[in-house]
Amino acid sequence: PDAVNDIQFEFGFEGVTVDGDYVVVAFQRAWGDEANPRLGIYNMQTEVWKFVFYPLDEPESPNGGWVGLSEISSLGDGDLLVLERDNQGGPDAAIKRIYSVSLGDLDMVADGDQITKSLIRDVLGDTAATGGMPLEKFDGMAVLGRHVWIVNDNGGVKGSNGETQLLNLGKLEISGLGRRIR
C-alpha cells in the first residue's frame, strides 16, 4: 500500500511464510516514527494488506546494537514462530530467540493491532554448543518433519570467519498454544 511505501526507507521484509490464503511477512525493524516492526498479512484472494505491530526485546548486549526480526514460520491456524535477534556476535551476542505468536483466524485480525508474543526458546546456547563463538546473523528458520531448524547468514559481517551453522533444535513445546509442533 502507498501509505506503507511512503515511510519505507530500509529494514524491509526479512522473513516470509504462508498460512492458508495468507502470506505473512516479517519486517526487520520499525519504520519512521513507529515504535515496533510490522508483520504484514497479505490476503492472496482479496489482494489486501493489513499490518500488526510486533513488540521487540530491548537490546541487552554490553556492546549496544539493535534487535530485529529475522524469520517467520507458520504452524497453521494463525500460529507463527518468529526468530528475533540482535546484531551482535561472539561475547557481545545476547539475543537469539524464538517466540510464538498466535493471531488466530487471520480474517479477523485487526489492522494496526499490537500483538503479544511468548518465548519458546533462547537459542543463544544452542549456537555456542558447537564450541565456537555465537554467530551474529541467524536469519533462517524452518519447521520440517516436526523439527525446528535455524541457520545463520554467514556473509556481509565484518570480521566473520564465514562459518555456517545449520542447527536442528528438535521438537519444541509451544507454550500458550497448548501443543507441540506437528
N, C-alpha and C positions, 0 to 999 in steps of 0.2 A: 504493500500500500504506500501511496505517496507520503502520507503523514509519517510513516516509519522511515522511508528513504530520506526524508528531509533532515533527520537527526543522525543518520548513519555517517560515521567517519572512519571507523576501524572496529576491530573486535567483532567480526561477523560470525556467521554460522560456524560452529565448532563441532557439532555432532548432529546426526540425523537418524531418525528411526521411523518406522511405520507401525501404526496401531489401527487396524480396521481401515476405514475410509480416510484416515488422517495421516499426514506427515507431521512429525513433531521435530522441531529443530531447537538446539541449544545455542544461544548467543554467548560468546566467551565472557564478555564483561558488559557492564552498564554503558548506555549511550547518553551523551549530553548531560542533562541535569538529573537523569534518573538515578535512583539510589541502588537499584539492583538490575542484573541482567534479565533478559526475557527468555521465556520459552515460547516459540512461535508454533501455533497449531493451525495447520492448513487443511481444510476440508477439500479433498480431491474431487468430490461430487459437485459441490456448490462453488468451488474456487474462491472461498472466502477465508481470510486470515483472522485469527484472534490471538491475543497475547496475554500471558500471565507473567508475573514477576517472581523470580527465584531468589530467596534470601541467602547470599553468600556468607561464609565464615569470614571473620576479620583476619588479616594477616597475623601469624603467630611467630614467624621466623625472627630471630635476633637481627637478621640482615634486612628486615622490612620486606619490600616487594609487594606483590599483588596476589590476589586469589581470583580464579576464574573457573568457568565450566570447560570441560574438555570433551565429554562424550555423553551420549544418552542412549539408552536401550529400552525398548518396550517389552513388558512382560504380558501385555494384553489387558483389555478391560480398563484402560486409562492408568494402569500402574507402570511406573517408569523407574529405572535406575539411572542415576546421574553421577558421573565422575567429576569431582571437584578437586582442584589442585592449586598450589602456589607456584610461583615462578622461580623456585629455589631448588638447588640440588646439593648433594653432599651433606656436610654437617649443618647447613643452613635450611635444609628441607624440613618443613613442619606439617604441611597439609597435602595429603594424598588420600582422599576419602571417597567412599561410595555411599550415596544417600538414596533412599526410596522416596518417591513422590506418588501419591495416589490422587489422580484427578477425577476418577470415576468416569461416568458417561461423558465422553468428550463433546457430545452435542449440547450438554448442559453447562459446560464451563463458561463462566462469565468473563468477557474481555476485560483486562485490566486488573484481575484479582491478584492479590499477594498470596502465594501458596506456602505450604509448610512442608518440611522435609524431616526424615528420620534417618539417623546414622545406621548404616548397615555394617560397614567395616572400614576401619582405618587401615589402609594398605601400606602405610609407610614401612612398617616392619616387614611386610612381605617383599617390598622392593629391596630391602637390605639383606634378606635371608640368604642370598647367593654369596654373601661375603664381601661384596663391593659396597661402594658408597651409594646412597639413594640417588636415583636419577631424577632429573627435573621434570621432563615433559611426558608424563603418562597421558597419552592423548587418544587411546583406542580402548574400547571395551565391547565385548560381545557376550551374549548368553547363548551357549551352544551345548546341546545334549545335556541340559540341566546343570551345566557348569558355567561359572563366570570367568572370563579371560580378560586380562588387561595387557596392553603393550605400550611401550614408550616410543616417542618420535625422537630418533637419535640425531637429527640434523638441525643445523642452524643455531646451536647453542655454543657460544664462545667457550673454549676450554673443554668441550665434550670429547670424550675418547671414542665416540661413535658406537658405544655398546648398545645393543638392543636386548631388552628383556621381554619375553612373552611368558606371562605367568598365569597358570591355572589356579584360581582361588577356590575351586571346588564348588560344592553346593552351599549357597548362603541362605541363612534363615532371614526372612524379610519381616522385621518387626513392624507392627502397625498394619500389615496386610494379612497377617494370620496364615501364612503359607510359606512353603519352600518354593524355590524356583522350580517350575515344571520341567 
